[in-house]
Amino acid sequence: MNDNTDALDELGSRYLDAEVTADLSTNEGCASAVEAVLDRCDGVLDGLVPGAGLGPPVDARLIAEVNYFGSEALLDGLRPALAASDAASVVQIGSNSTTLTPNLPDELVDAFLGHDRATIDGVLLSLIHI
């Protein structure tokens, strides 16, 4: 296990007999999850319900990696298998904190959309030190 997985375990997350487990805070973990799902569904996926909702007291950087980048990578990686189905459905569940946070900096939103992790880190650090 890595530090992120250990941190999640400390918060009470448990792997409950899941067929696929992965650390969605890393590119490698996302790729591993996609590969494992594709292996199990033989390239055709009828449904997907990715749920991301890490929040405080988890580190802001880990929240960003899992809730935004991890969810996006999982959905992007599984898109071809969903397209191969005759009737695929997706329900994306994510954290509502971005819609409830007043004065969210436009720079942060732009950085997420542009996958600019360095700017994200800088803005998150400036917000934490206010």
C-alpha positions as CSV (number, residue, x, y, z in Angstrom):
1,M,0.0,0.0,0.0
2,N,1.1,3.6,-0.6
3,D,0.6,6.6,1.7
4,N,-2.7,7.6,0.0
5,T,-4.2,4.2,0.5
6,D,-3.0,4.1,4.1
7,A,-4.5,7.6,4.7
8,L,-7.9,6.4,3.3
9,D,-7.8,3.3,5.5
10,E,-7.2,5.5,8.5
11,L,-10.4,7.4,7.6
12,G,-12.4,4.2,7.6
13,S,-12.4,3.3,3.9
14,R,-12.4,-0.5,3.5
15,Y,-12.2,-2.7,0.5
16,L,-15.4,-4.6,0.8
17,D,-14.8,-7.7,-1.4
18,A,-14.5,-5.4,-4.5
19,E,-13.5,-6.9,-7.8
20,V,-11.3,-3.9,-8.7
21,T,-9.4,-1.8,-6.2
22,A,-7.0,1.0,-7.2
23,D,-5.5,4.2,-6.0
24,L,-7.3,6.8,-8.1
25,S,-5.0,9.5,-6.9
26,T,-2.3,8.4,-9.3
27,N,-2.1,7.9,-13.1
28,E,-0.9,4.4,-12.6
29,G,-3.8,3.6,-10.3
30,C,-6.3,5.0,-12.7
31,A,-4.8,3.0,-15.6
32,S,-4.8,-0.1,-13.5
33,A,-8.5,0.3,-12.6
34,V,-9.4,0.9,-16.3
35,E,-7.4,-2.2,-17.3
36,A,-9.0,-4.4,-14.6
37,V,-12.5,-3.3,-15.5
38,L,-11.9,-3.8,-19.2
39,D,-10.6,-7.3,-18.5
40,R,-13.7,-8.1,-16.5
41,C,-16.2,-6.7,-19.0
42,D,-14.6,-8.0,-22.2
43,G,-14.5,-4.5,-23.6
44,V,-18.3,-3.9,-23.4
45,L,-19.6,-2.0,-20.3
46,D,-23.3,-1.4,-19.9
47,G,-23.1,0.9,-16.9
48,L,-20.8,2.9,-14.7
49,V,-21.3,4.7,-11.5
50,P,-18.1,6.4,-10.4
51,G,-18.4,8.0,-7.0
52,A,-15.9,10.5,-5.8
53,G,-16.5,12.5,-2.6
54,L,-13.3,12.8,-0.6
55,G,-13.4,15.8,1.7
56,P,-11.8,17.3,4.7
57,P,-9.9,16.3,6.7
58,V,-8.2,14.7,3.7
59,D,-5.4,16.8,2.2
60,A,-6.7,19.2,-0.5
61,R,-4.2,17.8,-3.1
62,L,-5.5,14.2,-2.6
63,I,-9.1,15.5,-2.9
64,A,-8.3,17.1,-6.2
65,E,-6.5,14.0,-7.5
66,V,-9.3,11.6,-6.6
67,N,-12.4,13.6,-7.0
68,Y,-11.5,15.4,-10.2
69,F,-8.6,13.8,-12.0
70,G,-9.3,10.2,-10.9
71,S,-13.0,10.3,-11.8
72,E,-12.2,11.9,-15.2
73,A,-9.4,9.4,-16.0
74,L,-11.7,6.5,-15.1
75,L,-14.5,7.7,-17.3
76,D,-12.2,8.6,-20.2
77,G,-10.5,5.2,-20.0
78,L,-13.8,3.3,-20.0
79,R,-15.5,5.4,-22.7
80,P,-14.7,3.0,-25.5
81,A,-16.2,0.1,-23.6
82,L,-19.3,2.2,-22.8
83,A,-19.6,3.1,-26.5
84,A,-19.4,-0.6,-27.4
85,S,-22.6,-1.3,-25.5
86,D,-26.0,-0.9,-27.1
87,A,-27.5,0.8,-24.0
88,A,-24.8,2.1,-21.7
89,S,-25.5,4.5,-18.9
90,V,-23.3,6.6,-16.7
91,V,-24.1,8.3,-13.4
92,Q,-21.2,10.4,-12.2
93,I,-21.2,11.3,-8.5
94,G,-18.8,13.9,-7.3
95,S,-18.2,16.2,-4.4
96,N,-20.5,19.2,-4.3
97,S,-17.9,21.4,-2.5
98,T,-17.0,23.3,-5.7
99,T,-20.5,24.5,-6.1
100,L,-20.9,25.4,-2.5
101,T,-17.6,27.2,-2.1
102,P,-18.1,31.0,-2.3
103,N,-15.5,33.0,-4.1
104,L,-13.9,30.0,-5.7
105,P,-11.0,31.5,-7.7
106,D,-11.4,31.5,-11.5
107,E,-7.7,30.7,-11.7
108,L,-8.4,27.4,-9.9
109,V,-11.3,26.4,-12.1
110,D,-9.2,27.2,-15.2
111,A,-6.3,25.2,-13.8
112,F,-8.5,22.1,-13.3
113,L,-9.9,22.4,-16.8
114,G,-6.4,22.8,-18.2
115,H,-5.0,20.0,-16.1
116,D,-2.4,22.4,-14.7
117,R,-1.4,20.7,-11.5
118,A,1.3,23.2,-10.6
119,T,-1.2,26.1,-10.6
120,I,-3.7,24.0,-8.7
121,D,-1.1,23.3,-6.0
122,G,-0.2,27.0,-5.8
123,V,-3.8,28.2,-5.5
124,L,-4.7,25.5,-3.0
125,L,-1.7,26.4,-0.9
126,S,-2.7,30.1,-1.0
127,L,-6.2,29.3,0.1
128,I,-5.0,27.1,3.0
129,H,-2.7,29.8,4.3
130,I,-5.4,32.5,4.4
